[in-house]
């Protein structure tokens, strides 16, 4: 009986501690889930992008680029490997192309040439930063089950490589999930408008 009397207060104390711990976890989770304002989101995105630039590790991506020339009724799809370094350099190796060669030469090749520009030759001039774009928060959206911040991008000037469209940022990592829009200035004399989606 004496042991039962001693263990009862201990059990109550443990129960109180567990309840307190659960309450603290709930409060902390609520604070962590509090949405950031658009300026904070952009600041986190820029910090993440700068950290990636300082990372010398090379990443190999399997990419698929589809393009069309609607007025000519021509289209093409290129599957390629993209070798991207943290320093901002990118190179491409074609794996397979299907479609009309004029689409490959006039649209896809020129688009990839913009992507492959090394930092010293204009990559910073087309980077998605406040120097090149005005950011306007549009909404929160779902991207394959993950929450994303969606920003409308307006280029500050007309330059090859800049576009008008949207930037989707992961709500947890602040990494880009999607970029889409229309290039402000076409890199090809044969093509007036280039629309793209990059996931």
Secondary structure, 3 states (H helix, E strand, C coil): CHHHHHHHHHHHHHHHHHHHHHHHHHHHHHHHCCCCCHHHHHHHHHHHHHHHHHCCCEEEEEEEEEEEEHHHCEEEEEEEEEEEECCCCEEEEEEEEEECHHHHHHHHHHHHHHHCCCHHHCCHHHCCCCCCEEEEEEEEEEECCEEEEEEEEEECCCCCCCEEEEEEEECCCCCEEEEEEEECCCCCCCCCCCEEEEC
